[in-house]
Amino acid sequence: MVTHIQQLVSDIDPFDQLEADHQADVLAWIASGDPLFRISKPDNPPKHLVSYFIVHDIATDKLLLINHLKSGLLLPAGGHVDLDEDPATTVIREAEEELGLAAVFQEPYGNLPLFITATTTLGQGQHTDVSLWYLVQGDTTQTYIYEAREMSGYEWFSLAEIMAMDQAKLDPHMHRFVRKMQKAPA
């Protein structure tokens, strides 16, 4: 699985220098032999894999963001990658657990990540989440049953609305993700 994850990270085409820096850092971390998967909450080991999935309604070009309880931010849905789990499998599992959504990966990426970030979390148990960002299909007309222990709800936003938001209310890389998504091949 480590070789697979290393290949997933290597295959991401960085959008900007920060993503290239994150990619290089993550590849060095993988090569170090340090554990990749969270063993226990919240910070063991202090750096571990996460799969984010951005629910995208292609018809309206809107993205679903969750109102994350612990961080107080609007975030993509997602979760920690279990021991020896393929990060795409994490997306499928977390989509069902968090939103009752049967994840269908969006083309042209399919079950491959579009974006990579390494972010230090906020609050107690501070650690680094190495996040692989995936796109999955969604529908603004559908009601999703969200996981109330993790989020207070969810909202749909146009790309322009996200770009107009104060970055402090979002994942620190959300604006960059939207810019990369806008440049991605259709």
Residue, then its C-alpha position, 0 to 999 in steps of 0.5 A: m500500500v505504501t508504494h501505491i500511495q507514493q505513486l498516487v502522490s507522485d502522479i499529482d500535477p502540482f498547481d503551484q509552488l506550494e502544492a509542489d512543496h507539499q508534494a515533495d515533503v509528503l514524498a520525503w515523509i513516505a520514503s522515510g518509513d514513518p507510519l502513514f496511517r493514524i493509529s489513535k486519535p487525535d495525533n498518533p502519529p503526529k502526521h497521517l493521511v486524510s482523504y478529502f472529497i469534494v462533492h461537485d454538482i456538475a449541472t450547477d457547478k456548485l461544491l458541497l462544504i460541511n460545517h465542521l464542528k471541531s474546527g468551526l470551518l467550512l470544509p470538504a467532507g472526508g476522513h482519516v485513512d485507515l491502516d493499509e486502506d487505499p485513500a479512494t476506499t476511504v472516500i467511498r467509506e466516508a461518503e457513506e458514513e458522513l453524508g449517506l452518499a454512494a460516491v461516484f468519482q468525477e472524471p477526468y480524475g476518476n478515483l485519483p486525487l486532484f490535489i495534495t496538501a499538508t496542513t497543521t490542524l487547529g486546537q488540542g492534539q495538533h498534528t499534520d493532516v496529509s490530505l489527498w483531495y478527490l472529486v465526487q459527483g453530487d446533486t444540489t437537489q438531493t438531501y444528504i443525511y449528514e453525520a451530526r457528531e462531526m458536522s452541524g450541516y452542509e451548504w452548497f456554494s458556487l465557485a465564485e462564492i467560495m472565492a469571495m469567502d474569507q479564507a479564515k472560514l475555510d480550509p486554508h487551501m480551499h481557494r487554491f483548490v478551486r483555482k486548480m479545479q477551474k484550470a483542470p481539464a473538463 
